Amino acid sequence: MTINWNPLSTLIAEHDHFIVSSHIRPDADALGSEMAFAIYLEQIGKKVRIVNPGQSPKHLMFLDPEEKVATIGHVPAEVIQTAQIHFVLDTCSWKQLSGVGEAMKTAASKKVVIDHHISGDDLSAIEFKDVTEPATGCLVYQYLTHVGADISAFQALCMFAAISTDTGWFRFPATKPSTYRIAAELMELGVNPQDLYTLLYEQASLARLKLSGIVLQRVQVAFEGKVAFTFVAQKDLAETGSHPTDTENFVNECLKISGVKIAFICVEQQNRSIKTSFRSRVGSNVAKLAETFGGGGHKQASGAVLNTSLDEAIKQILDRISSMDLSEVDDIGEKESEISPKESPLQATPPSSKVIP
Ligand SMILES: [Mn+2]
């Protein structure tokens, strides 16, 4: 699939005042794509503001060293209202645009979406979408090369960060030969993947490392090793001096155990509710599971909040897993011999011992 970029060039040529936005909790694909694209617009003499619905995470501030990215609450309303084109990158969802979406709705600007997500709302936008691309960064790169932009080393870094993170460092199924070609070209433009990897993935605090020790020590498996889980209590954060965001990714560690199909982590919140994240390998649908607790998400990653104790939350989740068929055998064309319907991955004997000692 190749996007016809000419209409985008025409739109840009005919206007001068632009807003570039992306989704709440911007990730490296959102920020990297926005930065690389906005810098290009500036290079060709356009006025551009990057305005997001929420703050950028601290660990991604290296993509915005001059703090160009503003949040919607911190820009005067007329900035959005007077823009001629409002670019939306890496999302096509009103919900994900949050406050930016609200402001967009009343603005007269033309809306333009550059995105790679399958699902989305009708933003009444001109869309430049390619769902076969693993990252919006790939689309921005395509456009910048289409117009022969003079891509700086920093823009290259932004796009490499966008693409490498959305592909799980080039290993997710959406990664394709052209993805590696783009990476190669970005490297030729000055990106050092080793340094970038360190910036992205090797910035843990001592507190987080200690917390991970506690949390991983606690991992238990159930259902004959097909489900792995752990938990974080408020006192663990206090004892290690960790930040609540430090619990991110621990659930993915649980999924690394051989044979595990579903992993979850229960994190006790300050208000004592239990925020639970579910992960699964292809073949099991944890969105269904999260929905039964009033949550939601994707088949492979979902979440829910349970208003109960840690001990009780884990018990309820295990009970629910034992009573549900979460397998997605047909969906992925998995061979019947691998998972027989009789022996669904999640209908095995529940664990006998009490979950939390
Ligand atoms: Mn993306």
Residues whose N, C-alpha, C, O or C-beta is under 5 A from the ligand:
A	BS01	MN	D29 D90 P134 A135 T136 D166
